[in-house]
């Protein structure tokens, strides 16, 4: 949750739409399997329709969490 809060605070200075989690070995965070996807979905992340291991959570959604 700390990372989401920091992302929200940063979005006040730098335009950003969402936090994205994707399957990429060079990425800082990987959704490498369906179990990992379920983990992120518990925190309101949504999958991209045609890329089930790529997830996002909008800044508006994150802001509602900390309101």
PQR file with spaces between the fields and no chain letter, atoms N, CA, C, O and H, PARSE charges and radii, in Angstrom:
ATOM       1  N    UNK     1       0.813   -1.182    0.000 -0.4000 1.5000
ATOM       2  CA   UNK     1       0.000    0.000    0.000 -0.0000 2.0000
ATOM       3  C    UNK     1       0.867    1.260    0.000  0.5500 1.7000
ATOM       4  O    UNK     1       0.468    2.296   -0.533 -0.5500 1.4000
ATOM       5  N    UNK     2       2.027    1.167    0.587 -0.4000 1.5000
ATOM       6  CA   UNK     2       2.928    2.312    0.616 -0.0000 2.0000
ATOM       7  C    UNK     2       3.315    2.731   -0.801  0.5500 1.7000
ATOM       8  O    UNK     2       3.373    3.923   -1.104 -0.5500 1.4000
ATOM       9  H    UNK     2       2.351    0.326    1.020  0.4000 1.0000
ATOM      10  N    UNK     3       3.577    1.763   -1.658 -0.4000 1.5000
ATOM      11  CA   UNK     3       3.953    2.084   -3.041 -0.0000 2.0000
ATOM      12  C    UNK     3       2.804    2.768   -3.765  0.5500 1.7000
ATOM      13  O    UNK     3       3.028    3.679   -4.563 -0.5500 1.4000
ATOM      14  H    UNK     3       3.531    0.795   -1.412  0.4000 1.0000
ATOM      15  N    UNK     4       1.572    2.338   -3.494 -0.4000 1.5000
ATOM      16  CA   UNK     4       0.424    2.981   -4.135 -0.0000 2.0000
ATOM      17  C    UNK     4       0.263    4.410   -3.630  0.5500 1.7000
ATOM      18  O    UNK     4      -0.028    5.315   -4.412 -0.5500 1.4000
ATOM      19  H    UNK     4       1.390    1.598   -2.846  0.4000 1.0000
ATOM      20  N    UNK     5       0.449    4.616   -2.336 -0.4000 1.5000
ATOM      21  CA   UNK     5       0.350    5.967   -1.784 -0.0000 2.0000
ATOM      22  C    UNK     5       1.426    6.871   -2.380  0.5500 1.7000
ATOM      23  O    UNK     5       1.148    8.011   -2.752 -0.5500 1.4000
ATOM      24  H    UNK     5       0.685    3.881   -1.701  0.4000 1.0000
ATOM      25  N    UNK     6       2.645    6.366   -2.470 -0.4000 1.5000
ATOM      26  CA   UNK     6       3.728    7.163   -3.058 -0.0000 2.0000
ATOM      27  C    UNK     6       3.450    7.465   -4.528  0.5500 1.7000
ATOM      28  O    UNK     6       3.765    8.553   -5.010 -0.5500 1.4000
ATOM      29  H    UNK     6       2.871    5.439   -2.169  0.4000 1.0000
ATOM      30  N    UNK     7       2.869    6.515   -5.233 -0.4000 1.5000
ATOM      31  CA   UNK     7       2.500    6.752   -6.636 -0.0000 2.0000
ATOM      32  C    UNK     7       1.436    7.834   -6.732  0.5500 1.7000
ATOM      33  O    UNK     7       1.495    8.691   -7.614 -0.5500 1.4000
ATOM      34  H    UNK     7       2.613    5.631   -4.842  0.4000 1.0000
ATOM      35  N    UNK     8       0.470    7.797   -5.833 -0.4000 1.5000
ATOM      36  CA   UNK     8      -0.581    8.816   -5.818 -0.0000 2.0000
ATOM      37  C    UNK     8       0.007   10.195   -5.530  0.5500 1.7000
ATOM      38  O    UNK     8      -0.341   11.172   -6.193 -0.5500 1.4000
ATOM      39  H    UNK     8       0.422    7.101   -5.116  0.4000 1.0000
ATOM      40  N    UNK     9       0.882   10.272   -4.558 -0.4000 1.5000
ATOM      41  CA   UNK     9       1.520   11.554   -4.238 -0.0000 2.0000
ATOM      42  C    UNK     9       2.342   12.060   -5.419  0.5500 1.7000
ATOM      43  O    UNK     9       2.310   13.253   -5.721 -0.5500 1.4000
ATOM      44  H    UNK     9       1.165    9.479   -4.019  0.4000 1.0000
ATOM      45  N    UNK    10       3.073   11.183   -6.087 -0.4000 1.5000
ATOM      46  CA   UNK    10       3.870   11.579   -7.252 -0.0000 2.0000
ATOM      47  C    UNK    10       2.986   12.064   -8.385  0.5500 1.7000
ATOM      48  O    UNK    10       3.381   12.945   -9.149 -0.5500 1.4000
ATOM      49  H    UNK    10       3.099   10.214   -5.842  0.4000 1.0000
ATOM      50  N    UNK    11       1.786   11.496   -8.502 -0.4000 1.5000
ATOM      51  CA   UNK    11       0.883   11.887   -9.587 -0.0000 2.0000
ATOM      52  C    UNK    11       0.398   13.329   -9.442  0.5500 1.7000
ATOM      53  O    UNK    11      -0.135   13.902  -10.392 -0.5500 1.4000
ATOM      54  H    UNK    11       1.464   10.781   -7.881  0.4000 1.0000
ATOM      55  N    UNK    12       0.578   13.903   -8.284 -0.4000 1.5000
ATOM      56  CA   UNK    12       0.216   15.314   -8.084 -0.0000 2.0000
ATOM      57  C    UNK    12       1.239   16.239   -8.730  0.5500 1.7000
ATOM      58  O    UNK    12       0.938   17.401   -9.006 -0.5500 1.4000
ATOM      59  H    UNK    12       1.011   13.437   -7.512  0.4000 1.0000
ATOM      60  N    UNK    13       2.445   15.732   -8.971 -0.4000 1.5000
ATOM      61  CA   UNK    13       3.499   16.516   -9.595 -0.0000 2.0000
ATOM      62  C    UNK    13       3.735   16.134  -11.055  0.5500 1.7000
ATOM      63  O    UNK    13       4.108   16.968  -11.879 -0.5500 1.4000
ATOM      64  H    UNK    13       2.689   14.788   -8.747  0.4000 1.0000
ATOM      65  N    UNK    14       3.509   14.858  -11.355 -0.4000 1.5000
ATOM      66  CA   UNK    14       3.779   14.317  -12.691 -0.0000 2.0000
ATOM      67  C    UNK    14       2.508   13.630  -13.177  0.5500 1.7000
ATOM      68  O    UNK    14       1.938   12.802  -12.465 -0.5500 1.4000
ATOM      69  H    UNK    14       3.206   14.180  -10.686  0.4000 1.0000
ATOM      70  N    UNK    15       2.071   13.961  -14.358 -0.4000 1.5000
ATOM      71  CA   UNK    15       0.843   13.356  -14.877 -0.0000 2.0000
ATOM      72  C    UNK    15       1.005   11.844  -14.992  0.5500 1.7000
ATOM      73  O    UNK    15       1.948   11.351  -15.613 -0.5500 1.4000
ATOM      74  H    UNK    15       2.533   14.633  -14.936  0.4000 1.0000
ATOM      75  N    UNK    16       0.078   11.124  -14.389 -0.4000 1.5000
ATOM      76  CA   UNK    16       0.055    9.667  -14.528 -0.0000 2.0000
ATOM      77  C    UNK    16      -1.381    9.195  -14.409  0.5500 1.7000
ATOM      78  O    UNK    16      -2.181    9.766  -13.667 -0.5500 1.4000
ATOM      79  H    UNK    16      -0.687   11.524  -13.885  0.4000 1.0000
ATOM      80  N    UNK    17      -1.690    8.160  -15.141 -0.4000 1.5000
ATOM      81  CA   UNK    17      -3.051    7.643  -15.216 -0.0000 2.0000
ATOM      82  C    UNK    17      -3.256    6.427  -14.332  0.5500 1.7000
ATOM      83  O    UNK    17      -4.324    6.252  -13.744 -0.5500 1.4000
ATOM      84  H    UNK    17      -1.041    7.697  -15.744  0.4000 1.0000
ATOM      85  N    UNK    18      -2.229    5.582  -14.237 -0.4000 1.5000
ATOM      86  CA   UNK    18      -2.397    4.323  -13.533 -0.0000 2.0000
ATOM      87  C    UNK    18      -1.055    3.757  -13.098  0.5500 1.7000
ATOM      88  O    UNK    18       0.003    4.178  -13.565 -0.5500 1.4000
ATOM      89  H    UNK    18      -1.362    5.724  -14.714  0.4000 1.0000
ATOM      90  N    UNK    19      -1.130    2.797  -12.197 -0.4000 1.5000
ATOM      91  CA   UNK    19       0.009    1.953  -11.859 -0.0000 2.0000
ATOM      92  C    UNK    19      -0.184    0.668  -12.639  0.5500 1.7000
ATOM      93  O    UNK    19      -1.275    0.098  -12.637 -0.5500 1.4000
ATOM      94  H    UNK    19      -1.989    2.455  -11.818  0.4000 1.0000
ATOM      95  N    UNK    20       0.870    0.201  -13.311 -0.4000 1.5000
ATOM      96  CA   UNK    20       0.771   -0.970  -14.182 -0.0000 2.0000
ATOM      97  C    UNK    20       1.719   -2.057  -13.680  0.5500 1.7000
ATOM      98  O    UNK    20       2.859   -1.784  -13.303 -0.5500 1.4000
ATOM      99  H    UNK    20       1.756    0.664  -13.313  0.4000 1.0000
ATOM     100  N    UNK    21       1.223   -3.294  -13.685 -0.4000 1.5000
ATOM     101  CA   UNK    21       2.021   -4.477  -13.373 -0.0000 2.0000
ATOM     102  C    UNK    21       1.997   -5.343  -14.612  0.5500 1.7000
ATOM     103  O    UNK    21       0.926   -5.648  -15.137 -0.5500 1.4000
ATOM     104  H    UNK    21       0.297   -3.515  -13.992  0.4000 1.0000
ATOM     105  N    UNK    22       3.171   -5.746  -15.090 -0.4000 1.5000
ATOM     106  CA   UNK    22       3.217   -6.546  -16.305 -0.0000 2.0000
ATOM     107  C    UNK    22       4.234   -7.662  -16.195  0.5500 1.7000
ATOM     108  O    UNK    22       5.154   -7.600  -15.379 -0.5500 1.4000
ATOM     109  H    UNK    22       4.041   -5.498  -14.664  0.4000 1.0000
ATOM     110  N    UNK    23       4.066   -8.675  -17.015 -0.4000 1.5000
ATOM     111  CA   UNK    23       5.008   -9.790  -17.065 -0.0000 2.0000
ATOM     112  C    UNK    23       6.181   -9.372  -17.931  0.5500 1.7000
ATOM     113  O    UNK    23       6.077   -9.293  -19.155 -0.5500 1.4000
ATOM     114  H    UNK    23       3.319   -8.725  -17.678  0.4000 1.0000
ATOM     115  N    UNK    24       7.298   -9.106  -17.273 -0.4000 1.5000
ATOM     116  CA   UNK    24       8.494   -8.640  -17.970 -0.0000 2.0000
ATOM     117  C    UNK    24       9.665   -8.885  -17.034  0.5500 1.7000
ATOM     118  O    UNK    24       9.711   -8.310  -15.947 -0.5500 1.4000
ATOM     119  H    UNK    24       7.383   -9.169  -16.279  0.4000 1.0000
ATOM     120  N    UNK    25      10.590   -9.706  -17.422 -0.4000 1.5000
ATOM     121  CA   UNK    25      11.687  -10.043  -16.523 -0.0000 2.0000
ATOM     122  C    UNK    25      12.561   -8.840  -16.186  0.5500 1.7000
ATOM     123  O    UNK    25      13.286   -8.876  -15.191 -0.5500 1.4000
ATOM     124  H    UNK    25      10.553  -10.173  -18.306  0.4000 1.0000
ATOM     125  N    UNK    26      12.514   -7.782  -16.982 -0.4000 1.5000
ATOM     126  CA   UNK    26      13.291   -6.583  -16.682 -0.0000 2.0000
ATOM     127  C    UNK    26      12.520   -5.619  -15.784  0.5500 1.7000
ATOM     128  O    UNK    26      13.074   -4.622  -15.323 -0.5500 1.4000
ATOM     129  H    UNK    26      11.926   -7.753  -17.790  0.4000 1.0000
ATOM     130  N    UNK    27      11.249   -5.911  -15.536 -0.4000 1.5000
ATOM     131  CA   UNK    27      10.399   -5.034  -14.736 -0.0000 2.0000
ATOM     132  C    UNK    27      10.740   -5.151  -13.253  0.5500 1.7000
ATOM     133  O    UNK    27      11.310   -6.149  -12.813 -0.5500 1.4000
ATOM     134  H    UNK    27      10.798   -6.722  -15.910  0.4000 1.0000
ATOM     135  N    UNK    28      10.387   -4.134  -12.502 -0.4000 1.5000
ATOM     136  CA   UNK    28      10.576   -4.176  -11.057 -0.0000 2.0000
ATOM     137  C    UNK    28       9.574   -5.119  -10.400  0.5500 1.7000
ATOM     138  O    UNK    28       9.884   -5.730   -9.377 -0.5500 1.4000
ATOM     139  H    UNK    28       9.923   -3.323  -12.860  0.4000 1.0000
ATOM     140  N    UNK    29       8.396   -5.245  -10.962 -0.4000 1.5000
ATOM     141  CA   UNK    29       7.350   -6.102  -10.409 -0.0000 2.0000
ATOM     142  C    UNK    29       6.783   -6.933  -11.552  0.5500 1.7000
ATOM     143  O    UNK    29       6.429   -6.397  -12.602 -0.5500 1.4000
ATOM     144  H    UNK    29       8.144   -4.748  -11.793  0.4000 1.0000
ATOM     145  N    UNK    30       6.701   -8.225  -11.348 -0.4000 1.5000
ATOM     146  CA   UNK    30       6.194   -9.111  -12.384 -0.0000 2.0000
ATOM     147  C    UNK    30       4.956   -9.845  -11.902  0.5500 1.7000
ATOM     148  O    UNK    30       4.916  -10.337  -10.774 -0.5500 1.4000
ATOM     149  H    UNK    30       6.989   -8.660  -10.495  0.4000 1.0000
ATOM     150  N    UNK    31       3.957   -9.917  -12.748 -0.4000 1.5000
ATOM     151  CA   UNK    31       2.839  -10.827  -12.527 -0.0000 2.0000
ATOM     152  C    UNK    31       3.163  -12.046  -13.375  0.5500 1.7000
ATOM     153  O    UNK    31       2.841  -12.087  -14.562 -0.5500 1.4000
ATOM     154  H    UNK    31       3.989   -9.517  -13.664  0.4000 1.0000
ATOM     155  N    UNK    32       3.796  -13.031  -12.768 -0.4000 1.5000
ATOM     156  CA   UNK    32       4.360  -14.119  -13.559 -0.0000 2.0000
ATOM     157  C    UNK    32       3.431  -15.302  -13.752  0.5500 1.7000
ATOM     158  O    UNK    32       3.703  -16.181  -14.570 -0.5500 1.4000
ATOM     159  H    UNK    32       4.057  -12.998  -11.803  0.4000 1.0000
ATOM     160  N    UNK    33       2.333  -15.332  -13.004 -0.4000 1.5000
ATOM     161  CA   UNK    33       1.410  -16.449  -13.156 -0.0000 2.0000
ATOM     162  C    UNK    33       0.031  -16.062  -12.635  0.5500 1.7000
ATOM     163  O    UNK    33      -0.173  -14.954  -12.139 -0.5500 1.4000
ATOM     164  H    UNK    33       2.111  -14.618  -12.340  0.4000 1.0000
ATOM     165  N    UNK    34      -0.903  -16.986  -12.755 -0.4000 1.5000
ATOM     166  CA   UNK    34      -2.282  -16.685  -12.344 -0.0000 2.0000
ATOM     167  C    UNK    34      -2.387  -16.438  -10.846  0.5500 1.7000
ATOM     168  O    UNK    34      -3.234  -15.661  -10.406 -0.5500 1.4000
ATOM     169  H    UNK    34      -0.738  -17.886  -13.158  0.4000 1.0000
ATOM     170  N    UNK    35      -1.547  -17.083  -10.068 -0.4000 1.5000
ATOM     171  CA   UNK    35      -1.558  -16.854   -8.621 -0.0000 2.0000
ATOM     172  C    UNK    35      -1.155  -15.418   -8.304  0.5500 1.7000
ATOM     173  O    UNK    35      -1.756  -14.781   -7.439 -0.5500 1.4000
ATOM     174  H    UNK    35      -0.860  -17.715  -10.425  0.4000 1.0000
ATOM     175  N    UNK    36      -0.151  -14.912   -8.994 -0.4000 1.5000
ATOM     176  CA   UNK    36       0.269  -13.526   -8.797 -0.0000 2.0000
ATOM     177  C    UNK    36      -0.826  -12.563   -9.240  0.5500 1.7000
ATOM     178  O    UNK    36      -1.050  -11.540   -8.593 -0.5500 1.4000
ATOM     179  H    UNK    36       0.337  -15.430   -9.697  0.4000 1.0000
ATOM     180  N    UNK    37      -1.509  -12.882  -10.338 -0.4000 1.5000
ATOM     181  CA   UNK    37      -2.619  -12.048  -10.802 -0.0000 2.0000
ATOM     182  C    UNK    37      -3.693  -11.972   -9.721  0.5500 1.7000
ATOM     183  O    UNK    37      -4.201  -10.890   -9.429 -0.5500 1.4000
ATOM     184  H    UNK    37      -1.327  -13.713  -10.864  0.4000 1.0000
ATOM     185  N    UNK    38      -4.038  -13.100   -9.131 -0.4000 1.5000
ATOM     186  CA   UNK    38      -5.056  -13.104   -8.063 -0.0000 2.0000
ATOM     187  C    UNK    38      -4.608  -12.244   -6.878  0.5500 1.7000
ATOM     188  O    UNK    38      -5.428  -11.571   -6.254 -0.5500 1.4000
ATOM     189  H    UNK    38      -3.624  -13.979   -9.368  0.4000 1.0000
ATOM     190  N    UNK    39      -3.320  -12.266   -6.570 -0.4000 1.5000
ATOM     191  CA   UNK    39      -2.795  -11.428   -5.490 -0.0000 2.0000
ATOM     192  C    UNK    39      -3.072   -9.952   -5.788  0.5500 1.7000
ATOM     193  O    UNK    39      -3.613   -9.241   -4.941 -0.5500 1.4000
ATOM     194  H    UNK    39      -2.653  -12.813   -7.077  0.4000 1.0000
ATOM     195  N    UNK    40      -2.708   -9.495   -6.979 -0.4000 1.5000
ATOM     196  CA   UNK    40      -2.915   -8.095   -7.338 -0.0000 2.0000
ATOM     197  C    UNK    40      -4.396   -7.737   -7.421  0.5500 1.7000
ATOM     198  O    UNK    40      -4.777   -6.612   -7.098 -0.5500 1.4000
ATOM     199  H    UNK    40      -2.268  -10.073   -7.666  0.4000 1.0000
ATOM     200  N    UNK    41      -5.222   -8.668   -7.845 -0.4000 1.5000
ATOM     201  CA   UNK    41      -6.655   -8.392   -7.937 -0.0000 2.0000
ATOM     202  C    UNK    41      -7.268   -8.161   -6.556  0.5500 1.7000
ATOM     203  O    UNK    41      -8.276   -7.463   -6.442 -0.5500 1.4000
ATOM     204  H    UNK    41      -4.912   -9.581   -8.107  0.4000 1.0000
ATOM     205  N    UNK    42      -6.687   -8.724   -5.525 -0.4000 1.5000
ATOM     206  CA   UNK    42      -7.166   -8.459   -4.157 -0.0000 2.0000
ATOM     207  C    UNK    42      -6.984   -6.997   -3.791  0.5500 1.7000
ATOM     208  O    UNK    42      -7.653   -6.490   -2.891 -0.5500 1.4000
ATOM     209  H    UNK    42      -5.868   -9.291   -5.618  0.4000 1.0000
ATOM     210  N    UNK    43      -6.078   -6.314   -4.488 -0.4000 1.5000
ATOM     211  CA   UNK    43      -5.824   -4.896   -4.252 -0.0000 2.0000
ATOM     212  C    UNK    43      -6.422   -4.024   -5.360  0.5500 1.7000
ATOM     213  O    UNK    43      -5.930   -2.930   -5.635 -0.5500 1.4000
ATOM     214  H    UNK    43      -5.534   -6.725   -5.220  0.4000 1.0000
ATOM     215  N    UNK    44      -7.483   -4.521   -5.986 -0.4000 1.5000
ATOM     216  CA   UNK    44      -8.270   -3.787   -6.990 -0.0000 2.0000
ATOM     217  C    UNK    44      -7.574   -3.570   -8.326  0.5500 1.7000
ATOM     218  O    UNK    44      -8.013   -2.728   -9.109 -0.5500 1.4000
ATOM     219  H    UNK    44      -7.883   -5.410   -5.762  0.4000 1.0000
ATOM     220  N    UNK    45      -6.503   -4.302   -8.609 -0.4000 1.5000
ATOM     221  CA   UNK    45      -5.904   -4.221   -9.938 -0.0000 2.0000
ATOM     222  C    UNK    45      -6.792   -4.972  -10.918  0.5500 1.7000
ATOM     223  O    UNK    45      -7.407   -5.977  -10.563 -0.5500 1.4000
ATOM     224  H    UNK    45      -6.146   -4.986   -7.972  0.4000 1.0000
ATOM     225  N    UNK    46      -6.857   -4.486  -12.142 -0.4000 1.5000
ATOM     226  CA   UNK    46      -7.650   -5.108  -13.201 -0.0000 2.0000
ATOM     227  C    UNK    46      -6.720   -5.576  -14.303  0.5500 1.7000
ATOM     228  O    UNK    46      -5.672   -4.976  -14.544 -0.5500 1.4000
ATOM     229  H    UNK    46      -6.357   -3.670  -12.430  0.4000 1.0000
ATOM     230  N    UNK    47      -7.111   -6.658  -14.971 -0.4000 1.5000
ATOM     231  CA   UNK    47      -6.292   -7.150  -16.077 -0.0000 2.0000
ATOM     232  C    UNK    47      -6.664   -6.429  -17.370  0.5500 1.7000
ATOM     233  O    UNK    47      -7.801   -5.994  -17.549 -0.5500 1.4000
ATOM     234  H    UNK    47      -7.962   -7.145  -14.775  0.4000 1.0000
ATOM     235  N    UNK    48      -5.703   -6.313  -18.250 -0.4000 1.5000
ATOM     236  CA   UNK    48      -5.978   -5.840  -19.600 -0.0000 2.0000
ATOM     237  C    UNK    48      -6.685   -6.984  -20.335  0.5500 1.7000
ATOM     238  O    UNK    48      -6.277   -8.138  -20.202 -0.5500 1.4000
ATOM     239  H    UNK    48      -4.779   -6.667  -18.105  0.4000 1.0000
ATOM     240  N    UNK    49      -7.731   -6.689  -21.105 -0.4000 1.5000
ATOM     241  CA   UNK    49      -8.546   -7.744  -21.713 -0.0000 2.0000
ATOM     242  C    UNK    49      -7.767   -8.799  -22.499  0.5500 1.7000
ATOM     243  O    UNK    49      -8.060   -9.988  -22.378 -0.5500 1.4000
ATOM     244  H    UNK    49      -8.063   -5.751  -21.214  0.4000 1.0000
ATOM     245  N    UNK    50      -6.808   -8.400  -23.280 -0.4000 1.5000
ATOM     246  CA   UNK    50      -6.113   -9.371  -24.126 -0.0000 2.0000
ATOM     247  C    UNK    50      -4.727   -9.735  -23.594  0.5500 1.7000
ATOM     248  O    UNK    50      -3.968  -10.438  -24.261 -0.5500 1.4000
ATOM     249  H    UNK    50      -6.570   -7.433  -23.379  0.4000 1.0000
ATOM     250  N    UNK    51      -4.400   -9.253  -22.387 -0.4000 1.5000
ATOM     251  CA   UNK    51      -3.103   -9.549  -21.781 -0.0000 2.0000
ATOM     252  C    UNK    51      -3.329   -9.900  -20.309  0.5500 1.7000
ATOM     253  O    UNK    51      -3.160   -9.044  -19.440 -0.5500 1.4000
ATOM     254  H    UNK    51      -5.018   -8.683  -21.846  0.4000 1.0000
ATOM     255  N    UNK    52      -3.704  -11.129  -20.023 -0.4000 1.5000
ATOM     256  CA   UNK    52      -4.133  -11.485  -18.673 -0.0000 2.0000
ATOM     257  C    UNK    52      -3.064  -11.410  -17.592  0.5500 1.7000
ATOM     258  O    UNK    52      -3.402  -11.437  -16.409 -0.5500 1.4000
ATOM     259  H    UNK    52      -3.841  -11.824  -20.729  0.4000 1.0000
ATOM     260  N    UNK    53      -1.798  -11.317  -17.951 -0.4000 1.5000
ATOM     261  CA   UNK    53      -0.760  -11.168  -16.940 -0.0000 2.0000
ATOM     262  C    UNK    53      -0.291   -9.721  -16.798  0.5500 1.7000
ATOM     263  O    UNK    53       0.692   -9.449  -16.110 -0.5500 1.4000
ATOM     264  H    UNK    53      -1.524  -11.295  -18.912  0.4000 1.0000
ATOM     265  N    UNK    54      -0.989   -8.803  -17.445 -0.4000 1.5000
ATOM     266  CA   UNK    54      -0.697   -7.374  -17.347 -0.0000 2.0000
ATOM     267  C    UNK    54      -1.875   -6.727  -16.621  0.5500 1.7000
ATOM     268  O    UNK    54      -3.023   -6.852  -17.047 -0.5500 1.4000
ATOM     269  H    UNK    54      -1.788   -9.024  -18.004  0.4000 1.0000
ATOM     270  N    UNK    55      -1.581   -6.045  -15.535 -0.4000 1.5000
ATOM     271  CA   UNK    55      -2.634   -5.464  -14.702 -0.0000 2.0000
ATOM     272  C    UNK    55      -2.426   -3.968  -14.519  0.5500 1.7000
ATOM     273  O    UNK    55      -1.329   -3.447  -14.720 -0.5500 1.4000
ATOM     274  H    UNK    55      -0.648   -5.943  -15.189  0.4000 1.0000
ATOM     275  N    UNK    56      -3.514   -3.282  -14.128 -0.4000 1.5000
ATOM     276  CA   UNK    56      -3.418   -1.848  -13.858 -0.0000 2.0000
ATOM     277  C    UNK    56      -4.395   -1.466  -12.758  0.5500 1.7000
ATOM     278  O    UNK    56      -5.366   -2.172  -12.488 -0.5500 1.4000
ATOM     279  H    UNK    56      -4.405   -3.706  -13.964  0.4000 1.0000
ATOM     280  N    UNK    57      -4.116   -0.344  -12.138 -0.4000 1.5000
ATOM     281  CA   UNK    57      -5.032    0.269  -11.178 -0.0000 2.0000
ATOM     282  C    UNK    57      -4.959    1.766  -11.405  0.5500 1.7000
ATOM     283  O    UNK    57      -3.879    2.355  -11.343 -0.5500 1.4000
ATOM     284  H    UNK    57      -3.326    0.229  -12.358  0.4000 1.0000
ATOM     285  N    UNK    58      -6.104    2.387  -11.668 -0.4000 1.5000
ATOM     286  CA   UNK    58      -6.111    3.809  -12.002 -0.0000 2.0000
ATOM     287  C    UNK    58      -5.807    4.674  -10.779  0.5500 1.7000
ATOM     288  O    UNK    58      -6.041    4.275   -9.638 -0.5500 1.4000
ATOM     289  H    UNK    58      -6.981    1.909  -11.718  0.4000 1.0000
ATOM     290  N    UNK    59      -5.288    5.851  -11.044 -0.4000 1.5000
ATOM     291  CA   UNK    59      -5.010    6.797   -9.968 -0.0000 2.0000
ATOM     292  C    UNK    59      -6.303    7.208   -9.257  0.5500 1.7000
ATOM     293  O    UNK    59      -6.298    7.414   -8.043 -0.5500 1.4000
ATOM     294  H    UNK    59      -5.099    6.176  -11.970  0.4000 1.0000
ATOM     295  N    UNK    60      -7.400    7.329   -9.992 -0.4000 1.5000
ATOM     296  CA   UNK    60      -8.680    7.654   -9.344 -0.0000 2.0000
ATOM     297  C    UNK    60      -9.069    6.588   -8.343  0.5500 1.7000
ATOM     298  O    UNK    60      -9.540    6.897   -7.249 -0.5500 1.4000
ATOM     299  H    UNK    60      -7.404    7.162  -10.978  0.4000 1.0000
ATOM     300  N    UNK    61      -8.873    5.332   -8.714 -0.4000 1.5000
ATOM     301  CA   UNK    61      -9.182    4.224   -7.810 -0.0000 2.0000
ATOM     302  C    UNK    61      -8.267    4.263   -6.591  0.5500 1.7000
ATOM     303  O    UNK    61      -8.722    4.062   -5.465 -0.5500 1.4000
ATOM     304  H    UNK    61      -8.490    5.081   -9.603  0.4000 1.0000
ATOM     305  N    UNK    62      -6.992    4.516   -6.809 -0.4000 1.5000
ATOM     306  CA   UNK    62      -6.043    4.603   -5.704 -0.0000 2.0000
ATOM     307  C    UNK    62      -6.410    5.756   -4.776  0.5500 1.7000
ATOM     308  O    UNK    62      -6.352    5.616   -3.555 -0.5500 1.4000
ATOM     309  H    UNK    62      -6.623    4.679   -7.724  0.4000 1.0000
ATOM     310  N    UNK    63      -6.787    6.894   -5.354 -0.4000 1.5000
ATOM     311  CA   UNK    63      -7.177    8.059   -4.550 -0.0000 2.0000
ATOM     312  C    UNK    63      -8.375    7.743   -3.661  0.5500 1.7000
ATOM     313  O    UNK    63      -8.439    8.206   -2.523 -0.5500 1.4000
ATOM     314  H    UNK    63      -6.834    7.007   -6.346  0.4000 1.0000
ATOM     315  N    UNK    64      -9.312    6.969   -4.164 -0.4000 1.5000
ATOM     316  CA   UNK    64     -10.481    6.587   -3.359 -0.0000 2.0000
ATOM     317  C    UNK    64     -10.063    5.761   -2.152  0.5500 1.7000
ATOM     318  O    UNK    64     -10.682    5.857   -1.092 -0.5500 1.4000
ATOM     319  H    UNK    64      -9.260    6.593   -5.089  0.4000 1.0000
ATOM     320  N    UNK    65      -9.037    4.963   -2.297 -0.4000 1.5000
ATOM     321  CA   UNK    65      -8.539    4.141   -1.190 -0.0000 2.0000
ATOM     322  C    UNK    65      -8.029    5.012   -0.048  0.5500 1.7000
ATOM     323  O    UNK    65      -8.210    4.677    1.122 -0.5500 1.4000
ATOM     324  H    UNK    65      -8.534    4.885   -3.158  0.4000 1.0000
ATOM     325  N    UNK    66      -7.395    6.120   -0.388 -0.4000 1.5000
ATOM     326  CA   UNK    66      -6.771    6.970    0.616 -0.0000 2.0000
ATOM     327  C    UNK    66      -7.620    8.190    0.983  0.5500 1.7000
ATOM     328  O    UNK    66      -7.162    9.070    1.713 -0.5500 1.4000
ATOM     329  H    UNK    66      -7.247    6.392   -1.339  0.4000 1.0000
ATOM     330  N    UNK    67      -8.837    8.242    0.485 -0.4000 1.5000
ATOM     331  CA   UNK    67      -9.707    9.387    0.788 -0.0000 2.0000
ATOM     332  C    UNK    67     -10.213    9.364    2.220  0.5500 1.7000
ATOM     333  O    UNK    67     -10.954   10.259    2.627 -0.5500 1.4000
ATOM     334  H    UNK    67      -9.209    7.527   -0.108  0.4000 1.0000
